[in-house]
Amino acid sequence: MSTPYTPVGGTQAGEFAYDYDDEHGQGLVTFAGVMLMIAAVLNTLYGIAAIDKASFFTANAKYVFGDLKTFGWFVLVLGIVQIFAALAIWQGTPWGRWFGVACASGNAILQTLWIPAYPILAMTILTLDIIVIYGLLAYGGRRRSAREARARAQAGAAS
């Protein structure tokens, strides 16, 4: 085809407003925030149950270090921190992306140590943590540019 490329926008010579695909992947970032919040609630509940020595967990499990109560405290604290990470991701703060990655990474490590207590749940949450980390690293930085592109589009439609 011999049709020339015409950038989007450009009302005057030399002025072009390129339209990037900034919305791509934002659903995965929102998904990452939701999964972090679900993991936070579960970790908080499971941490309380482990501290209280509830009969929910596998009996006579052997741990790398410590006992079920020790892991319960770690999981409880991580759950509370994850709540703040999910809120920061939803807010769209620049540091929220990295805070979410750190929380999901810490949770992934803790879930591998938590496997003796509840193996199927720990492996499921570990898989979700890996998806959260991917979503935040691949698309988390585009949230600000997506908002700016949306604001430009609304300003252009208004004028």
HELIX and SHEET records of a PDB file:
HELIX    1   1 GLN A   26  ILE A   51  1                                  26    
HELIX    2   2 LEU A   68  GLN A   91  1                                  24    
HELIX    3   3 PRO A   94  TRP A  114  1                                  21    
HELIX    4   4 PRO A  119  TYR A  139  1                                  21    
HELIX    5   5 GLY A  140  ARG A  142  5                                   3    
HELIX    6   6 ARG A  143  ALA A  158  1                                  16    
END                                                                             
